[in-house]
Amino acid sequence: MSILNLQKLFLCVIVTLGISSCESPTKTNWELLSPDGTIKVTIKNTLLDSVSKLSYRVEKIQGDSLVEVIGTSPLGIVRNDNSFVANLKIISEQKDNDINDTYTLKSGKALKVKAVSNEMTLQFKNKNEQPIDIIFRSYNDGLAFRYRFPNKDSIKYTITKELSGFAISQQKAWVQHYDTVSKYTPAYEKMYDNGIDLKDQSTAPQGWCFPALFQTENHWILLTESDLEVSYFGAHLSKQDKEGVFKIELPLKGEAMGVGEIEPVSRLPWATPWRTIILGESLGTVIASNMVTNLSKPNAIEDIDWIKPGRASWSWWSSVAVGRDLDTLVHFVDLAAKMKWEYSLVDANWNLMPDGEMDSLVRYAKSKNIGLFVWYNSGGKHNIITEEPRNLMFDPERRQAEFKRISELGIKGIKVDFFQSDKPFLIEQYISILEDAAAENLLVNFHGCTIPRGWRRTYPNLMSMESVMGAESYRYSQEFADNSPVLNTIYAATRNVIGPMDYTPVSFSKSTFPHLTSYGHELALSVIFESGITHFADKISAFESTPNFVQEFLKSVPVAWDEIKYLEGVPGKEMVLARRKGDVWYIAGINGENMTKMVTIKVADFGLGYYDFTQLVDGKTNTEFALKTGKFTNKDSFTVEMLPYGGFVVILKK
C-alpha cells in the first residue's frame, strides 16, 4: 500500500475524544447506535437508474436479532435556489459519542434531566457544490434528525419542500386529524382516533397532527418535532403514501385568514427543527421521555428565580361574562387563597371593566398573596375573533409597552389565545411573546395554539399550552362529553408526553353537556396531566362542597415533578401513572371504559421503606368519594377499584 493510501486510511479511522471524521466519496452507508447500543440508525445513499437518493432506517437490537422499527424512509429538502434530494456527494462524516447534557427545568415531568446521546453529522454537496449537513442524534429512548445549511450568506432563502418521511408498519395508531381551516382552527382540538388502522385514510384529507402514536408488533413509536426556531413553520404529517410513508407537510395556505406565507425564509446558516422519533418496547418509555426538551436550546433567560409554577382558580367555567365582573373575580381570588393556590386567571374582556376596577382587583389579589394572569387575543390581522384585549400582542412596540404596564401594575402572567396556524410568522410571534414577557417577568400560557416543541426549556417562563380538546369543551361539545373518558387516557400517552398541557382539569359540576367521568376520575386528572400552571376549572361551590380530604388534596397537589413512572394502561382503555415530588409519590388511575376495573399496586416499585398511604377513590356512585388510609412496607401490594369511567389518587409518603 502506498504512503498516500496509508495516510488516507489513518485519517479515516482516527478517533480523538469520541470524535471521528473522514472523507470517503465512495461510501454509501453510515450507522449510528444509541448510547446503550440498542437502537441502530442506518443512513444509505442508494443508486437506482443513475440517480442516488438518501434514506434512513431504524432498527432495535434485541439479543442477536435486529427488529425493524422505522422502515426505509426518505431524506431530502428543497430550497428555492437548490435541491438537496438527488445525487448528493458525501464530503465528511463526523461522530460525537457520549454527549452528556444535564439541565434543569422550572416545570415538567422531571425537573433535573440528564440526557446522554450519540451524534453523527454527514455533510454532502449537491451538483452545484452547495453544502448541506444532515445530523442524526440517538438517545436510549429514540432518535432525531435535522438539516442544516452551514454556509454564511446574507441572502434570504426559502424552503419550498421537505421530503423527510417515516415508514411505519403500524398495527394501531392514536392520531389526531389535522384540522381544516375555519374561524377557530387549526388549533389541535380535534378528536383523537383510538387505536385505528390507517390503511383507509379517506377521513383525514389534511393528514395528521403531531404528536402521533403508533403500536407495532414490538414497539411503541411517537412522532413529533422539537427546537422549532423563529424562521420555520410548525409541521404536521401527510397521509401515508402508497409505500406506507408519512411525510412532512407545511401549514395550509388558508390558515390565519390567509395572512402570511407557509414557506419559511431565512439567511444562512440555517437549521430545520428536529424530526423526533421517541420509541420503546414499553409505552412507559414513551411517556417518561424528555427527548423534546433534550433536543431544544438551553435556557435563554438569565434570571429565572422569579418563575414560579403553580395552581390557579378560573372563573370561565362558571360564566363567560364573569371575566369582567369585579365582585365575582374577587370571590375567585378568595377561592385561590382558601385552597392555597398561587394564582387566579382573569379571562377575556377584562379590559371592559369600569375604570379602576382592574387596579382594585390586582391590589386585592396582592393582599391575599395571589398572583393574577390576564387574557389577551393574539390578533392582529390573522384572526377575526373580537374578544378583547386584541391588537396588542401582534405589534412588537404595543406588546412591549403593554407588558411593561401590566408588570408594573402587579400582574404575574398572561394567557394569549387564538393563533389558529403554524405559519412561520406566527411561530415568530410565539417566540417574541415569550422573550418580551420574560423581559418584564411575566409568565406565559398559550391557548388556541400550536403544540409544545421544547420551548419550555429555552424559555422557562412558558408555563403551559392548550392545543388539546380539554374540559372547557363540556361547554360546547356533546362529542367531547361522550368521549372524554377515552380521550383522557389517550392524552397521557400522546399530547402530554411532549410538553405542558392546559387541559383545565378537575371539573365536578355539570356544564352544558354532563360528564360520563366519575369524581374520582376528575380528581385523578390533576396528577395524570402535567402543566406548569394547572387551572382548576370548576365553580367555587363545586370545590367547597367536596369532602375536606378532597380539599386538602387540592391544596397540596404539585404541578412540577421530580419523576414519572408508568405503571400500566393502554390508550383508550385505562392509564395508571405515578409522579414523585420529593419523597412523596402521587399515583393516579383513570378508567376509559364502561366497566369496573381493579388496579394492583406494588409498594416495592417506589423504593424500600415504610409508607403511609392515603387513597382518594370513587365512592358507591360516580359522584361520591371514599377515603382510605393505612401503612405499608415495600413487601406489600394493594388493590384499588375503579368504577366505570372512574379513577383514583393514592398518596404514598415514606
N, C-alpha and C positions, 0 to 999 in steps of 0.2 A: 504493500500500500504506500502511496506517495506521501511525502511530508504534508502536502496541502490537504489531502484527504484525511490524514490523521488529525490535522488541526480542526477541520470541519466536524469530525466525529467528536473531538474533545469539547468543542463549543456547544454541541447539541446535547451532551449528557451532563454538562457541568451543573451542579446543584449547590447553591450557596444560600444558607439561612432559609431554606424552604422555597427559594425562588429559582425556577428553571426557565431557560429561554433558548430557542433555536429557530433557525430558518431552514425550511425544507420544502421547496416549491413542489416536490412530487408527493408530499404527504397528503393523504386524503381522509385520515381517520384520527380522531382525538378522543381521549377519555378523561373523565373526572369522577373521582369517588367522593362520597361523603366522609367526614372525619372518622366515623366508626366503620367505614368500609362496607356498608350495607346497601348504599344507593349508588348506582353506576349510570352516568350520563355519557352517551356516545354521540359525537358530532361527526357527520360524514359529508364529504363533498363528492357527490355521485355523478358520474358521467353517463349520459344517455343521449344517443343521437347527436353527438358532438356538442351537447350542452351540459354543463355541470351545474348542479344546484345543491345548496346546503340543506341539511336536515339534522334532526336530533332524535334520540330515542332514550327512554328512561327504563331501567330495569332494577329490580330489587334482588339482592343476593341473599338467598335463603339456603344455608348449608352449601352444598355443592351445585345448587341449581340457580339459574337466572330466571326470574319471573318478570315478564313484561308488564310495566305499569302505564307508560305512555308509548304508543307505537310510533313508527317513523312519521315525523311531523315536520312541516316546512319551516324554514327560516328565510328572512329577507325583508328588505324595506326599500321604498322608492321615494326619492327626493325629486323636487321639481326639475333639478338640473341633471340628476344622475340616478340610475337604477343600481341597486346593490342586491340583485337577486340571482343572476346567472353568471357563470364563468368568472367567479371571483378567484383571485390568486392569493394563496397564503403567503404572508410576509413574515410573521413572527408568532410564536406561541410562548406565553408566559404563565407559569403557575405560582400561586402563593398559597401554601398549605398552613393549616393550623392557625387561621386568623382568629384571635381572641378578642371579642368585642363585649365589654362589660359596661352596662349603663343602668341608670335608674329612671323610673317614671314617677310622675306625681299621682297618676291613677292608672288602673289596669288590672289584668288578671294576675300579674306578678310585678311588684314594684322594683325588684332587683333582678336584672336579667343578665345572664352570661350566654353569649352566642358564639359558638365555635363553627367555623366554616372553612372550606377549601374553595379557591377561586382560580379560574382559568380565563385568560384573555387571548383571543385569537384575532390577530389583525390581518385583514385582507385588503386587496386593492381590486377595483373593478377595471374594466377595459380602458377607462380613461385615466388610470393611475390615481384614482381618488380613494383614500383610505376609509375603512370602517372597522371598528372594534366590535366583536361580539363577545360579551362577558357572561360566563356561567359561574354561578356560585351555588355550592352544595352544602346543605346542613344535614343533620341526622334526621330531621323531620321534613325534608323536601329539598327543593331547589328553585332557582330563579335564573332568568337571563334577561339581558337588555342589550340595546345597540348604542354605540357611542361614535360620534364623528369627532375625531381627535384634532383636526386642523383648527387653527385660529384664523377667523375670517370676519371682517366687518359687514360683509354682505348678508342679508337675511335670506334664509332658505325655508322651503315649505316641504313638510312630509305629506305626500299625496296618498300613500297606501302602505300598510304594514301587512306582511304575509304570514306572520307568526301564527302557528297552529298547534292544536292539541288533539292527538288521535287517541281517543279513549273508547275501549270496547266495554262500555258500562253494562251492568245488569240493571241498576236502578239509578235514578237521578232525582235530586231535590233542587229544583231550579225555579227561578222567577222570570216571568216573561218581561222582556224589555218593553216598556210602555209606548203606546202611540202618543202622538202629540195632542195636548189639549191645554186649556187654561191653567190646569194644575199639574200637568205631567210633561215629561217623565220625572218621577220623584222617588223611585224604588219602593212603591207602595202597592204593588200588585200581589196577588196571592202566590204562594209557593206551591208548585206541583209536588205531590207527595210520593216519592219513590216510583217515578214513572219510567217507562221505556221510551227513549227518544227516537225510535225508528220512524214514528209518524210525528212530524213536527209541523203539521199544517196549522196548528193552533198558535204558533209563535212566529208571526210573519216578520217581526223586528229582531228576532233572536232572543238571547238570554242575558240576564244581568250577571255581573259579578256580585258576590261570590257564588260559585256553582259547585255543588257537592255531588260526587259520584261514588257508587259502590261497585267495584269489580268483583271478580271471583275471589281475590285475595286481599284487596286493599280498599282503603277509603282515600279519595282524592278531592281536594278543594282547590279550585282555580280562582285566582284574583289578581290584583296588581298592587304595586307599592311604589313609594317615593315618586309620586306624581308631581312634577315640577310646574312652575308657573306658566310655562310656554306650551304645555301639552294639553291634550284632551283626555277626558275620562273615557276609557274604553268599555265596550261590552262584547259579548260573544255572538258570532253568527250561529245560525242553524248548522248542524253537521252537513258537510258536503257529501258527494257520492262515495268518497273514500273514508267517511266517518270522522272527518276532521272539523273541529271547531276553530274558527279564525277570529282575529281581532277586527272589531267593527268600530267605526267612528260614530259620533252622535248623528242624529237626524237633522237635516237642514232646517226643518220647520220648528225645531225646538226653540224655546225662549222667544216666541213670537217672530221667529225668523231672523232675529238680530244676531249678528256675529257669524264668523266663518267657522266651519267644522274642522278645517285642517290647521295643524299647528305651524307656527312660524318662529324662527329663532336664528340668531347668529351662532357661529361655531366658536369653541367646541360645544357639543350638544349631546345629551343622553336621553334616551326614552325611559319611561317607567320600567320597573322590573316586572316581567311576566312571571307570576308567582305560582308555584305548584307545591301545596302542602300535602304530604302523603304519609300514610302509616297503615300497618296491618290492623291496628285498633283505631276505632273512632276517637278514643281518648287522645291519641297522638295529635289528631287534627284539632280537637277542642282546646288542648293545652298549648298549642303552638303560638310562639311570638314572632314568627317569621315576618309578618307585615311590618312590625316596628324594627326588627333586626335589620331590615333592608333600607330603612329610612335614614335620613340625615340626622346627626346628633342635635341635641338641644341648641337652638339658635337664640335663646333668651338668656341673658347673663344672670339676672337676679330673678329667681323663681320662688323665693321664700314666701311671697305673698299669695302664691297659688294654693288654694285650699279646696280640695274636693268636698262634696257634702250632699245633704238631702234637702229637699225643698217642698214646701206646700205650693199648691197650684189651684187657682180658682176656676179655670176654664171649664172643668168637668161640671161644675155646678150651674154655670150660666155664662154664655159668651159675653154678655153685657157687663158682667161684674168687673171686667178689666179696667173700667173707668169709674167704678163706684167706690169712693173712699171708705165708707163705713164697712163694706164687705171686705175690702182688701185689708183693712185693719184687723178684722177677725181672722184672716188667713195668716197674717203676721203673728197673731196670738197663738194660732194653732202650731205654727213652726216653733215658737218659743216653748209652748207646753210640751211638744214632742221632742224637744232638744235637737231639732233640725237646724241646719246652718243658714238656710236661705228660704226666700219666698219669691215666686215668679209673678210678675205683673204682665199680663198678656196684651194682645193687640188693642190699639186705640186708647192707650193710657194718656196720650198727649191731648186727648179731648176732655180730660178732667178740667174743671174750673181752675182758674189761675190760683196758684199757691198750694193746691191740694197735693200735688205730687211731692212738693218740698215737705209738706207736713207728714206725708206717708214715710218718706225717707228718714225724717227725724224720729218718727215713732218707731220705725224698724230698728234704727240705731240704738234707741233707748232699751230695746228688747234684745240687743246683740244679734239681730237678724240682718243678713245682707240681702239686698234686692237684686234680682235680674229683671231687665225690661226688654220688651219685644220690639223688633224692627222688621219692616218689609225690605227685602233686598233690592227691589226695583227702584228706579230705572225703567228704561225702555223695554227691558226683556220680560216684563210681566205687566198684566193689566189689572192685577188684583188691587183693590182700593184700600184695604186695611192699612191703618197708619200706626206709627210714623213711616212714611215712604220718601223716596228721593233723597235719602241721607246716606245710604250705605254704598251707593254706586259711585258717586263723585268723591275722589280722594280728599279734596280740601274740606268739603262739607262733612265727610265722615270723620276726619281727624278733629275738626272743631267740635263735633257732637260728642266724640269720645272724651275729649278734654273737659267739656261742660259737665257730662254726667258723672265722670270720675270725681271732679271737684265737688259735685253735689253729694256724692257718697254712694253711688250705685256700684255694685260689685261685679256685675256681669251682664251680658247681652244674649238674647235669643234672636237669631236672624233667620227669616223664613222666606219660602217661595223662590227658589232658584230655577227649578224645572229644566235644567240642562247641564251637560258636562262639556259644553263647548269651551275652547281654550280661554276665551275672555272671562268666563265665569270661574274657571279654575283660578285664574289670576285674581279675581275678586275675593274668593275664599281666602287665599293666602295673604292678600293685602289686608283683609279684615283682621286676620289673626295677628299680623305684625303691628297694625295700628292699635289694636286693642291691647296688646302686650305693652306697648309704649305708655299706655295710661293705666296699667294694672287692672285690666278688665278680663274676666273670664268669658268664654265663648261657648255657645250651644247653637248648632246649626239645625234648622228644620226645613222640611220640603226640599231636601238637599241630596247631594251625592253620598256615596258610601265612604267609610274611613279608608284611607290609603296610607296610613302610617304617620299622619301629620301630628298626632298627639305626642310623638317623640320629639319632633323638630320644634313644635310649638306647644309646650306643656300647658298653656292656658286654654287649649281646646279640651273642654270637659266632656262633650257628647255631640252626637249627630243622630238625627232621626233616621231617615232612609229605611223605614220599616212601617208596615201597617200595624200600628200599636193600639193601645187601649182607647185613645180618642175616637177610634173607628166605631166604638159602640154607639157613638152619637149619630152616625150616618150610614152604617153598612150592616145590613142583615147578613150578607155573605161572610163578613168578618166574625160576627157573633156566632154564626153556625160553625165556623171553622177554627176559632181561636184556640181551643184545646190542642188541636193538631199543629197549628202554626207555631204555638209556643215551644213545642218540643223540637220543631224544625229550626227555629231561630237560634236555639242554643248551639246547634251544630253547623250553622251557616253564617248568617248575618253577624251575630255577636262574636264569632270567632275572630273576625278581622278588626274589631275595634269597638269603641263605646257605642251603646245603643239606647237612645232616649225613647223607650217604649212607653214611659209614664205608667209604671205598674201599680198594683195593689188598689184595685177598684172593686169595692164590695157592693155598692148600691146599684140600682137599676138605672140605666140610661135609656135612650130611645129604643135600643134593642137589648133585651136582657141576656145575662150570662148563661152559658152552659157550665162554666168552670165553677168549682166549689170555692168557699172562702179559704180553705187550706191551699188550694192551687194558686189563688191570687196572692196570698202571703208569700208563698214559695218563690214567686217571680222576683222578689226583692233580692234573692240570692242567686237564682238561676241566671238572671240577666245582670250584665255588668255595664256600668255607666259612671263616669266621673262625677256627674250630678244626677241623682235619682229624684225625679219629680213624682211625688205620690199624688195620684190623680184625683182622689175621691173628695166628697163633701166633708165639711167639718163634722157634721152629725154622724156620718158613717164611721169615722175614726173614733169619735168619742163614745159610740155605742158598742165598740168591741170590748171584750173582756180585758181586765187590767194586764193580764200576762201577754196579750197581743200588743197592747200599747207599749209595754215595757220592751218588748222585742223591737218594735218600730223605732223606739228611742235610741237603740244601740246598734242596729244592723249597720255594718260598714258599707262603704262604696268603693274603697280602694283596698286591694287584697295582696297578700303575700304569696299565695299558692293556690292552684286549682287542681282538683282530681276529678276525673270522670269515673263514676262507679258503675253505672250500667245505663242502658237505654238505646233505642233506635229512633231516629227522627220519624215523627208521625205516630209513634206508639207511646213512649214514655221517655223521660230523661231524669237521671239522678246524678247530681253534681255536688262536690264538696269544695268549699272555699275556706282558706285559712287566713285569719288575721291575728298575728302574734301567736299565742299558744291556744287560741280558740278556733275550733272547726265549726263551720256552719254547713250542714248537709241539707240539701233540698231536693225534693222529688215532685214531678208533675206527671199526671196521667192524661194522655191524649185520647184515650179510648173510653167507650161507654161500657166499662166492665170494672169490677173490683180487682185490684192487684195488690200483691204482697211484695215488699222490698226487704231483703235481709242485708243488714249492715254489719260488717266485721270490724270490731273496735281495733284490732291489730293493724288495720290499714292506716291508722292515724298515729302510730308510734307506741312505744312502750309506756306503761304507767297506769295510774288510776284516773278515772274520769267521772265527773258529774255530768249527767245528761238531762236535757230538757227537750221534750217533744211537744211541738205545736202541730196538731193533726186535725183532720176532719172529725167533726162530731157525728151524731147519729144521722144528721141531714147535711146537705151541702152548704147550708147557711149557718152552720154551727162549728164551734171549735171545741177541742178537747185538749187538756194539758196532762202530761205525764212527766214525772221526774224520777231520778234514781241515781245509782252509781254502778260503774262498770270497770273492769280491768281489761287489759288488752287481750285476755284469753276469751272474752265474751263476744257474743253477737246478739243482735236483737232484730225483730221484725216489725215493720211499720205497714199498716194497711192504708191503701189509697182508695177512696171511693171512685166510682165512675167520674171521669174528668176532675178527679180530686188532686190533692197534693199535701205536702207536709214540710216542716222545717224541724231539724234536730240540731241542738247546740251541744257540742262536746267540749268541756273545759277540763284541762288537766288539773 
